[in-house]
Amino acid sequence: MALILVIDDQKSIRTIIAMVLEELGHDVELAEDSQKGIELLKGSSDFDLVITDINMPNKDGNEIARHIRTSHRSSIPVVAVTAFPEEADIELFDYMIIKPFKLQKLRATVARLTNCNSPKRVTLL
């Protein structure tokens, strides 16, 4: 299955997303802020998908997505999970899930992005 990086400053959100992804058979790495997320992205792990919150202290999820899009791994799908969709630079993301969200929407989005090779247009779920 896929190796997925989850970046969110809320521990409860990270935990819920990780539980769902692990139930689906994916390997998950967690980051509590954007700096840790960028460190993990620069590391040796080859992530298949990144799920990031938008509104976080210091660097936000847009900066995470921008880092990915300007890196040698620019094709990694990126999903924004946010309560503030107006703050997302939608051009940087493959999908956006708006908080609060149903777990089925998360499952469906992850299934789509881990079973395809080409990036998708942003879809609000």
Salt bridges, closest charged atoms under 4 A:
ASP8 OD2 - LYS99 NZ 3.18
ASP46 OD1 - ARG73 NH2 3.93
ASP53 OD1 - LYS99 NZ 3.40
ASP89 OD2 - ARG66 NH2 3.68
ASP94 OD2 - ARG69 NH2 2.74
